[in-house]
Amino acid sequence: MDNLEWATGFAEQFGLYHVNRTDPDLKRTPKASVKTYNQIIRCNGFPHPDSGHECLQPKPNVTVAPPADPSLNFLGLTLTPEQAEVGFHTTFALLMVSCVAALVAAVCFCRRKHRGKSF
């Protein structure tokens, strides 16, 4: 993606995608180098073109249909994505509360221990 260069601003264009800065959505258009970079990654390097390496063969375009039922099965429960998200946030909040409680308990224990008092 093109980025801001200190000396030339956005005039210097490099990267794999061209960013249309006149469009408020900042549309990105892949450059020709995307295909080459994709091949390098797929081949894990630069195999010789005459080698017939399998990674040099074009991959067929495969479209994956979204699942018809987006529900999740977790511990025998069938959850909608929204319910799973709420559950995740709740679990995270409880984890944070328990970490803070453990920290407070440790600080209180250390203070009492230094004062010569024990539980």
Buried (B, 14 or more C-beta within 10 A) or exposed (E): EBEEEEEEEEEEEEBBEBBEEEEEEEEBEEBEEEEEEEBEEBBEEEBEEEEEEEBBEEEEEEEEEEEEEEEEEEEEEEBEEEBBEEBEEEEEEEEEEEEEEEEEEEEEEEEEEEEEEEE
